[in-house]
C-alpha cells in the first residue's frame, strides 16, 4: 500500500565566501541527515539552497543580484560561514556574503553566523583577514555569533540552530503546533502552515558538539583544550521528566550524570563530558525519560 506524506518545506540557504568548501559541504550534509531523522515524524522537510546547485545561470544583471533573487528571496533561514576571507565586494555591499546577510536580516529571516576557529592557512590574504575581523566586530554588536573548529562541530551547531528555528516557526504560526491534524490539501512551499502530525509526548534528540580553546599553562605556553558536550533537545509537546543520560562503552565521563533532570517542551540542555584514553572510537549515549505516554529509552550516536 502506498503511503503519502504531507510536509511543510523550509528553505535553508548556505552563504559563505569561497574559502570554506568543506564547511559548506558539512552544512549541506547536516541538512540531509536532519531530513532522514525527522521529516517523516515531524512533517517538515529542509531544502538546502546554495549557489553551486541552486542558482540558474542568467545574463542581464550583476551575479550577486541574481543570487539574491533566486536564493536569498526564497530562503526561510540563512546559515552563513566564514573562514579567513570576507569575500569580494559587490555594487551594494562590502562582499557578496555580507549582502546576503543584510538582505535576510532586513527581511526578518533567521540568520546564523559561524566563524572558523581552526588554524589559518599559510597563504591567507592579510587584507581579507583584516576586513573579516572588522566585519565580525561590527556584527558582535548586533547579536550572538558562533564558532567552529571542524566541519563535525559545525554540523552539531547547524542541527541546534534548525531546532531553534522550527520551534520559533511553530510559535509564530508559520508551522502548525505539534499534534495538529494532518492537512487534507497539499502544502505550499516555504512558510506553509500545514504540518503532518508529530509524535505525542516528549520527543528527545541528543546531539554532540565540541569546541577547542587556547589556554596558557603556568609558564605562559599556549595549550589547546577540547571541550565536549551533548545537547538534549525536547522537540515534543510534553515535558520529559526523570531524564538520564548513560554513555555506551568505556572511558566516557559525564558531568552531573547522577542528577535527575526535566527537559521541558521546546527546551535544550547541555551536558559536558570528557573522554579517557580508554575510550573507543564510537561515542554514543542512551537517554531514558518519562512523559504522559510512559517510559522511554533510545540510543544516539554523536
Buried (B, 14 or more C-beta within 10 A) or exposed (E): EEEEEBBBBBBBBBBBBEBBEEBBBBBBBBBEEBBEEBBEBBBBBBBBBBBEEBBEEEEEEEBBBBBBEBBBBBBBBBBBBBBBBBBBBBEBBBBBBBBBBBBBBEEEBBBBBBBBBBEEEEEBBEEBBEBBEEBBEEBEEEEEBBBBBBBBBBBBBBBBBBBBBBBEBBEEEBBBEBEBEEBEEEBEEBBBBBBBBBBBBBBBBBBBBBBBEEEEEEEEEEEEEEEBBBBBBBBBBBBBBEBBBBBBEEEBEBEEEEEEBBBEBBBBBEBEBEBEEEBEEEBBBBBBBBBEEEEBEEEBEB
